[in-house]
Amino acid sequence: MTGQPDNLRFTDEDDEEAMMLFELDSARGALPLYVQLANALEAHIINDKLEPGTKLPSEPTLAAENNLSRATILKAFEMLVDRGLVSRYQGKGTFVRSRPMERSLPELTSFSEHVDSLGLRPGSTLLDYAEYAANAPGRPASAFPDDVDIVVIERARSVGGTPVGLQRLIIPAHVAHKVGITESVAAQPGFSFYGTLRTAGLELSAGEETLRAINADAAEAEQLGVDPGTALIEVDRHSRGTSGQLLEHVRARYLGTHYLYRVTLNNPSNGGSHESNPSTALRTGGGYAHRSDGVRAE
């Protein structure tokens, strides 16, 4: 990975690194040393509440302090990368990442509300704002009929200044006009569609959401500051108001290492149900996606 988030606190090479010693078990039958080290580093990151951007000791330093080979340190770091705990930057070092944002399904909150609930700082950068008349050429495909005027808002979403996803929000033009959404409003860093609806006396009551795993293409990778092919979670959601009217069609792609979903399962044979409750089955937070089924982000 060659990009670097704005919130990384890179230190000069001459800065003194804090010692980091771990007690590892080298006895026969014990876990491999690199696994023990990865677990110890993970515990250190979590227990000491290391902030995103904190630099970990270098491979040579950890190897010398813990009497381990550099290959062992490298494998441990690779495990932490796979767990989404750290990022490695060539020529800079290994840095603590923002912790993944875990969401429960169903959950009726916006991206901003959810990030706020985690004690993190949500961010938004407007990428494009466009209004399309009914049957207009170049109009992006959506869940709304072709004879309905629509507004399309594309944004990059971030947490603590680090990009985590790309969104496309599509709403009926008459709804946007009713609640006062304009390009200048959508461009505000704190703009929240759900908050704007509530201020205007409207609420979303139900929705349907589809998830799938995909890989970032070159354009998405550049916008998110990751390598092409990085794992993303694609979200496609239709949300309705209390009257049953479709109010939004959201398409989004989030970094898989930053965005986790938690689903509670029940065994029907024990009296539980695997069906979602349609009155509460709504999770929100996204709106932009390139798709292989013919729907393109214009």
N, C-alpha and C positions, 0 to 999 in steps of 0.2 A: 504494500500500500504506500503510495507516494504523497497523497494529500494529507493535510493536517488541520484539525478543527481549530477555530480561533481561540478556544479556551485552554489550550495546552500551555502549561507554564514551563517551556523549555529552559533548561539551565545551561550555563556555559560549561565546556568540557573541564575547565579548571576548578569548578565548584566541587567542594568536598561532599562525597556521598556518605549518607548515614549507614552504619554497619547494620547488617541484617543476618543474624545467625539463627539457624534452625536445628533442632534435635531430630535427626532422622535415624531410622532403624535399618541397619545394614545386615541384620541376621537373616539366615536362610528362611524362606517362607514369607518374609515381609513383602509389602508392596514394593514395586520398583521405585528406586530413589527419585526418579523424575515425577512419578505420580505423588509420592509423599511431599516433594517440594512444591508441586502445583497446589496441592491441598493446603499446605502451610501458607503459601503466598495468598491463596484465596481467603483463608481465615484472617490473615493479617489485613488484607484490603477491607474486609467486611467489619471485623471487630474494631479496627482502628479508624473506621469510617473515612478512609482516604478519599479525598475529593477527586472528581474527574479532572484529568490533566496532571495528576501527581506522577512524577517520574520514578520508576523503580530502579534499583541498582543495575548496573550493566552486567552482562554475562561474565566477563573476566572477574569483576568484583565479587559477584555471588559465588563463582567457582572457587576463588581463592579463600573467601571467608568460611565456606562450608566444606572445603576439601572435596570438591566435586569436579567432574570434567565439564568442559564447556558444552559438550554434546548433551549432558544431562540437563543443564540449565536451559539449553535451546528447546529440548523436548517439553520441559515444564512450561516455558513461555508459550509454546505452541498450544498446549492444553488450555492455558488461560485465554488465549485468543479464541479457541473453539468454544469456550464457555461464555464468550462475550464480555469478559472482565477487563481485558487490556487490548490496546492497539500498539502495533510496532511500526516505527517509521525509520526508514533507512537513514543512517547518519545522525539520528536524533536519539533513539532509544525506545524503551517500552513504557507506556503510559496507561494509567487507570482510565477506563471508559466510564461514561454515564451508565448507571445501572439500567437494565431493561425495564420497560414500562409494562407491568402485568395488568391485563384487563380480564374481568370475569364476564362471561356471557350467560344470560343477557345483562346488559348494563346500559341505562339510559342517561349518558353523559356525553358532553362534547369533548373534543380533543383537548381544548384549553382547560375545561373543568377537570378532566381526568389527570392531566399533568399537574395542575395546581394541587389536587388532592394528594399527590405524591411528594409535595414540598419542593417541586421543581419549577423552573421558569419556562413557560411555553413561548414560542415565537412564531411569527408568520411573515413571509415575504411574498408579495403579489407578483406572480409571473405573467399573468395575462387576465384581462377582463374584456368580455365581449357580449353584445346583445345580438340575438338572431331572431328575425321575424319568422313567421310561419312559412315553412317550405323554402326558406332562403338557401341559396347555394352555399356549399361549404359548411353547412350547419352540422355539428358533431352528432353522432347517433346517441340517443338517450332513451330512457323509459317513458318520456313524454311524447304524446302524439305529435305528428309533424305540423298540425294546424295550431299548435300552442307556441306563442313567443317564449323564448327562454333567455336566461342570463347564465353565462359560463364564467366561473371564477377559478383560476388555477393558482395554487399557492405552494410554496415550499414551507414545510413545517419543521420547527426545530425545538430542541429542549436544551436550555442552558447555553444557547448559541451554537449547538451542534446540530446539523441537519439530520433528521430522522425519517423524513418521508416527503412524497410529492402527492398533492391532492388536486382533484378536479371536482368542483361542486357545481351542479346544474340545477337551477330552480326556475319555476315559471316567472316570466317577466312581471306579471301583475302582482305576484307575491313580493318580488324584490322592490317594486315601486311602492307597494302598500307599507312595507316596513322601513323604507328609506335607505335601501342598499344602493349605493352608487360606486363608481370606480374609486373615488377618493375615500369612501368609507371602507371598502374592501381592502384598500392599501394600508390601512392603519395596522400596526404590529399587533395590537390587542383585539382586532376584529374577531368576533365570535358570531357565527350564524345563529346558533341556538340562543345566545344571549339577546341578539337583535330580535328574534322571533318573540321571546318572552316579554321584552320591553313593549312590543306592539300587541301583546295580549294573545299570542298564538303559541301553541305547544305541539310538539311531536309526541304521539302516543304509541306508535307501533312501527315496526320495520322488518325487512328481510335482508339478510346479509350473506354473501357468499365469499369464502376465502379460498385462495389457492397459492401454492408456492411457485415463484418464478425467479428469474435471474435478471439483474440490472443490465440494460443495454448501454451502449457507450454514452449516449446523451444523459441518461438517468444517473450513470455512475459519475459523470462530471459534475452534475448538479448536487449530488449527495456527497461528493468527495471520497468515493470508494473506487475499487477496481471493477472494471466490467465483469459481469458474471457473478457479482456478489448476490447472496441470497436475499430475496425480498418477499414480503407477504403482500399479496394483492387483495384488496378489499373492494367489493362491489355491493352497494347498499341502496335500497329504496325505502324511504321513510314517509310516513303519513301522519296527518293531523288528526285531531279528535273526531272530525267529521268523516274520516276515511280518505280525504283528498291527498293525492301524492304531492308532497311539498319539496322533496329533494331526491336527486339521484347522485350519489357520491361514488367516485372511483378513486382509489388511492393505492400507492405502493409504499410500504414501510420497510426499513431495514430490519431483517429478521433478528439481528442481534440486539436490537433496541426495543422491539415490540413483541410481547408475548401474550397469548390468549389462554385463559383458564376456563375450562368447561366442566361443570359438575354433572356427573353421570349417575343415574339411578337404574337399578335392576328391575324391569317390569315384573319379573316373577316374584319379587318381594314387595309388590305393591307400589313400586316407583313407576316413573314414566320416562321414556326417552324422547317424548315430544316436547318441543319448546312451547312456552306459553305465548300465544300471539299478542297478548296485551302487554307483554313486557320484553319481547324478543327484539331488542334494539341496542346496538353498540355503535358508537359514532367516532369519527375522528379523521376522515380522509376524503380524497376526491380527485385523484389524477392517475391515469394509467394508460400505457400503450398496451394493446391487447392483440393476440394472434387470431381473434375471431372476426377481424374486419373493422373493429372500432379503433380509431386512431385519435391520439391527442393532436389537435391541429396546432 
